[in-house]
Amino acid sequence: MLEHFQWLPFLLAITVLTMSPGVDTLLVLRSSAVAGWRVGFVCSLGICLGLFAHATISALGLSVILLGSATLFTAFKIAGALYLVYLGIQALRSAWRPKGLTLNLPEGRQMSAKMAFRQGILSNILNPKTIVFYMAFLPQFINPEHSAIAQSLFMAALHFIIAMVWQTFLAVMVHRARVWLARPKVAQVLDSLTGVLLVGFGIKLALTQR
């Protein structure tokens, strides 16, 4: 399969895409700032595992069905938008009571790896833009003489590796700056910015047309 697979153009394109700031980057940065690079790594793991779901859906053609149905697309889009807005409001609530890098969670609990993983994978899977991207982008690199699913999963694996390396690097950098980021005023600015951006991403997603 590899001799027919135009992997280099895909590799370059997916690297540029991965390094472009977006919801994924925002979630990894904030989880790393709140709970350390390991939790940021787990958040990234959740995000990147969602890529395999999108690759499989795209290869099976289910994305065509989803994008072909206004009702299904709207429902999926609204679910993703509401989740992003929820995360944004959570960050904004934390900004109202700046105490360093903490989340406004019940019983004073800190962000756990399980929570970060859930946020990561849900934000990715509930984002129809990822389905649209995989549906439009992956077919350009698929050789029709070979299994579409195998090739799609292979490309998702490449995307997974690149994204994990990049986001883990960001998580470690943020973790090293935690002493500075732990200052209440800095945390307030971080939470406020994160909240506004997440709510903005959610609204933008809600307004996305098929």
N, C-alpha and C positions, 0 to 999 in steps of 0.2 A: 504494500500500500504506500509506503513512504516514497518509493521512487516516482509515484504519480502525484504525490501530494505536494502542492505548492506551499510549503510550510513557511518559508522565509517572509513573503509578503504578509502573511497572516500574523506571524510573530511580531513583525514591526508594527503593524496596525494595532494589534491587541495590546502591545506594550504602551503605545501612545495613549490608547483609550484608558488603560488601567491607571496611568499616572495623572490623568485628567481629574481634577477635584470633582467630587459628587457626593451623593448620600453615603455611599460605602466608605469613602475616606473620612467623612464627618463622623460616622458612628465609631469607626476604629480609633480615631483620634480622641474622641470624648471618653470612650470606655477605657482607653489606656491612661488618660489623664486622671480618671476617677479611681481606677482600681489597679493600675499597673500594666506593664506590657504583656504579661501572660494572659490577662483577661482581654486585652486588646487583640492578642493573637487568636483567642477563642472566638471573639466576635468576627474577626476576619475569616476564620475557618467556617463559621456558619454562612457568611456571605458567599464565600467561594464554593461551598458545597452546593449552593443553590444553582450554580452555573450548570451542573450536570443535569439538573431537572429541566432547565430551559433548553439545553442541547438535545435532550431526549424528546421533549415535546416538539421542538422544531423539526427534528428528523422524522418523527412519526406523523407529522402533518397536523397535529392537534392545534397548533398555533394558527393554522389557516382557518380551522373551524371557529376558534375563539375570536380571531380578528374579523371573521365573516359574520359574526352575530353581534349586532349592536347591543343587545341585552346582556350577553355574557361579558363582552368587553367592558361595558359600563360598570357592571357589578364588580368585576375584578379590579378595575381602575379605581373605583370609589373605595374599595376595601384597602387597597394599597395607600391611597391618599389619606384616609382616615388614620391609618397606622402611623404614617409619617407625622401627621399633625399631632397625634397623641404623644409621640416621642418629643416633639417640639414643645408642647405644652408642659410636659414633665421637666424639661430642661429650664423653661422659663419660670416655673414654680420654684425650682431650686435657686434661680438667680435672685428671687425676691428675698431669700434669707442666706446670703453669702457666708459660708463657714469653711471656706476652703473647698477642695474638690470632693464634694459629697452629693449624693442624690437625695431628693425628697422622697424617701421610701418608707413604707410602714415599719414601725418599731425600730427605726434608726438603722436598718440593715444596709450594708454596702452592696454595691453591684457585684453579683456573683458571676462566675464563669458561665453557669447555666443561663442566667438572665441575658448575658452578653451574646451567647450563642443563639438564643431564641430571637433576640432583636436583629441579629445579623441575617439569619436565614429567612425570617419573615419579611424583612425589608427587601430582600432580593427576590424571593419567590412571588411576593405580592406586587412586584413592579412590572406592569405590562410592557414598559419600555425595553426591558431586557429581552422579553419574548420577541418584540418587534425587531430589535437589533440582531438577535440570533437568527431569526427567520430571514432577514434581509442580507445579513453579512456572511453567515456560514456557507450557504449554497454556492457562493462564488468560488469556494475553495474545495468543494466536494467533487470527487471524480465519480461520475455515474456508473462506471464499471465496477465499483466496489460498494460495500455496505455503507449506506448513508448514516446509519446509527453509529457504526464503529468509527467512522471518520468524524462525526459530530462529537462523540465522546472523547476522541483523541484530541480534537481542538479545544474542547472544554478543559481537558487535563492540562494542556499547555497554558491556557488562560488561568487555570487554578494555580499553577506553579508561579507564574509571573505575578499574579495578584497577591499571593501569599507572601512572596519575597518582598514586594514593595510595601505592602501594608504592615508586615512585621517590622520592617525597617522604620516606618513611621511610628509604630507603637513603641519601639525601643527609644527613639529620639524623644518622644513625648514623655516617656517614663523617666528619662534622665533629667528632664526639665521640671520634674514634679515639685521640687522644693520651691521654685519660683511660681509655678502654677498653683501651688497650694495656698498662696496668699488670697484672703477673702475677696479683695477688689479684683484681682486677676481672674479668680474663679467666677466672679459675678459677670465680668465681661465675656468670659468664655462661654458660660451657660447662656447668657443673653444672646450672643451671636449664634451659638448652636441652635437655640430654640427658634430664633427668627428664621434661620436658614432652613431648618427642617419643616417648619410650618410653610415656608415659601415653596419648598420642593413639593410638599403635599398639595398645595393649591395649584401649582403648575401641573402636577400629575393629574389632578381632578379635571383640569381644563384641556388635557391632551385629547386630540381627535384621532380617530383610527386612520 
